[in-house]
Amino acid sequence: MGENMTKVAIIGSTGQLGSDIFEVFGEKALPLSHDEIEVKDINSCIKVLKDVDVVINCAAYVKVDESENNPEAAFMINAIGARNVALVCNEKKMKNVYISTDFVFDGNKNKPYQEDDQPNPIDIYGLSKYAGEILTRNLSLPKKYYIIRSSSLYGEKGARGKGGNFVDWMIEKANNNEVIKVVDDIVMSPTYTKDAAEMVKNIIEKKLPYGIYHVVNQGHCSWFEFAKKIFRFLDIDANLFPIKSDELNRKAKRPKFSALGSAKLNSFGLKMRNWEDALKDYLREKYLNRKEVI
Ligand SMILES: NC(=O)c1ccc[n+]([C@@H]2O[C@H](COP(=O)([O-])OP(=O)(O)OC[C@H]3O[C@@H](n4cnc5c(N)ncnc54)[C@H](OP(=O)(O)O)[C@@H]3O)[C@@H](O)[C@H]2O)c1
């Protein structure tokens, strides 16, 4: 690593977002897989987190429905893990970056949530992440922290904790000629991890004021509209039908409208591109070998 570079440790570097963050930082990065660090264990954090300027914590328990039956797992990683990382960052004077989620909101606002809106999680996963945010905020003294909320991520690697991502699942189902039912009453901001990773780097390198930032591709849509766009861009004639979220009988409640707005980020002149352009790029890069898509 060059002498004057900001050195960055990435916890969860094998994950969907962590792997793209590792990629954008390149030689400035110290990638930390789950084999190398256990965020639940303060001693592991003390031993491994050192000799860097910034720690980016992408480790998470991301199984939303399973969290309802296993709140201990969600809280141990998303909250206690965040506490352990914050304590070590504070002790060793490293900046702490905690990746969070749109699921900290209840979904009742019906307009994009901005960085200064009040969280009110309605499921265990969202609650455990909000607890992680509070621990990050209150323990990363003297306030050297960023909480970066993103939403509905898709990236080259797929979420390890979920066994993939929505875009890849849609394409796989269509290739298998399955009847595909997708909810049209939940609205969010689909976000390409490559774009999110670039913005995380920007926030750190441009030394934006500490605090909360929303890092999502601009605009929003329902999951059904998102699926429709995937198939349109790939010119796939899928058996796609809208359903209501109640019909799925899922364990966890989900916010009905969790689109994020990035007013604070925008106020510093930083802007993410539109979700449809980001999706086109992802599909081009992963599925079309860089051929043009409409
Ligand atoms: N996926 C989404 O749609 C979404 C939406 C909004 C926000 N987020 C947030 O974005 C972040 C990254 O999510 P992602 O989609 O990249 O998930 P992911 O692919 O499952 O990545 C999580 C990473 O953390 C590692 N990890 C898990 N438990 C750990 C532990 N106890 N100690 C150390 N490392 C551990 C995992 O390694 P192993 O797999 O080897 O355990 C994996 O590398 C999370 O904070 C998540 O809450 C995700």
The ligand as an ORCA input file, in Angstrom:
! r2SCAN-3c Opt
* xyz 0 1
  N     -29.022     -7.531      0.291
  C     -29.831     -6.476      0.322
  O     -30.816     -6.388     -0.442
  C     -29.541     -5.327      1.269
  C     -30.405     -4.220      1.269
  C     -30.114     -3.143      2.118
  C     -29.018     -3.190      2.951
  N     -28.215     -4.303      2.953
  C     -27.050     -4.323      3.853
  O     -25.884     -4.385      3.043
  C     -24.871     -5.106      3.727
  C     -24.281     -6.180      2.832
  O     -25.299     -7.093      2.398
  P     -25.006     -8.162      1.247
  O     -26.187     -8.223      0.357
  O     -23.657     -7.911      0.663
  O     -24.960     -9.516      2.130
  P     -24.004    -10.815      1.998
  O     -23.657    -11.082      0.582
  O     -24.689    -11.911      2.767
  O     -22.665    -10.362      2.739
  C     -22.472    -10.439      4.131
  C     -21.002    -10.725      4.393
  O     -20.756    -10.711      5.803
  C     -20.075    -11.906      6.190
  N     -20.478    -12.234      7.540
  C     -21.688    -12.744      7.940
  N     -21.693    -12.907      9.286
  C     -20.484    -12.491      9.737
  C     -19.899    -12.429     11.031
  N     -20.580    -12.842     12.117
  N     -18.632    -11.950     11.145
  C     -17.939    -11.555     10.046
  N     -18.436    -11.614      8.790
  C     -19.700    -12.074      8.643
  C     -20.523    -12.929      5.171
  O     -19.607    -14.009      5.102
  P     -20.169    -15.543      5.112
  O     -21.220    -15.613      4.052
  O     -18.960    -16.360      4.817
  O     -20.744    -15.767      6.496
  C     -20.548    -12.095      3.890
  O     -19.261    -11.977      3.351
  C     -25.511     -5.589      5.030
  O     -25.209     -4.673      6.052
  C     -26.987     -5.538      4.751
  O     -27.734     -5.359      5.940
  C     -28.451     -5.358      2.138
*
